[in-house]
Structures are given as structure tokens and as C-alpha cells.
């Protein structure tokens, strides 16, 4: 992760992250970057249908970010 954080800081790399399971993300450097979904609801805490919906939303955010690349 350090190379990605460095690239985000120095080169403007866009970071979108997903909270797969409950964790201490608030104590990590990743907290300042945009999550691709509601981190109050880690993916493993969702029903299968909710996970599918969250993954669709995550994919849409990734596509949007990729479309804004130079």
C-alpha cells in the first residue's frame, strides 16, 4: 500500500477503496481517501443481494474515475 499512497500524494493517483470486513481503517492512512461504498457497512456484513448491489455501485464509481483519466 505505501507505493499507492505515495503515488496518490505525489502523482495524483486516484484511490477508491472498499471495506471488505470490519477493521481499524480510521487508524490507517487510507481513511483520507474516498471509499467506494458506505464503510459503515463492510461487504461481509451484507446479505448476498446487498453485496451484489454494493459491488455494482463500486464498479460504477471505478468506471467513473477511469473515465476521468487523461
SVG drawing of the C-alpha trace seen along z (x, -y; Angstrom):
<svg xmlns="http://www.w3.org/2000/svg" viewBox="-31 -15 37 29">
<polyline fill="none" stroke="black" stroke-width="0.4" points="0.0,0.0 2.8,-2.5 3.6,-2.8 0.0,-3.6 -0.3,-6.2 3.0,-7.8 1.7,-7.9 -1.6,-9.4 0.3,-12.1 3.0,-12.9 1.3,-12.0 -2.4,-12.5 -3.3,-8.8 -7.0,-8.3 -7.6,-5.8 -11.0,-4.2 -11.1,-1.6 -13.7,0.9 -14.2,2.1 -14.5,5.8 -14.6,6.6 -14.7,4.7 -11.3,3.1 -9.5,0.2 -9.4,-1.9 -9.8,-5.1 -6.3,-4.5 -4.8,-3.9 -3.6,-6.3 -6.4,-5.0 -9.1,-6.8 -8.4,-10.1 -9.2,-8.6 -12.7,-8.1 -14.3,-4.8 -16.2,-3.2 -19.1,-2.4 -20.6,-3.0 -17.8,-1.8 -20.2,-1.7 -21.5,1.5 -18.5,3.7 -19.2,6.0 -19.0,9.2 -21.8,7.9 -24.3,7.6 -26.7,10.2 -25.8,11.6 -28.3,9.3 -26.9,6.3 -23.3,7.3 -24.3,7.5 -25.8,4.1 -22.8,2.7 -20.4,4.3 -22.4,2.8 -22.1,-0.7 -18.3,-0.1 -17.9,0.8 -19.8,-2.3 -17.5,-4.5 -14.4,-2.8 -15.7,-3.3 -16.4,-7.0 -13.0,-7.5 -11.4,-5.7 -13.3,-7.9 -11.8,-11.0 -8.2,-9.9 -6.2,-12.0"/>
</svg>
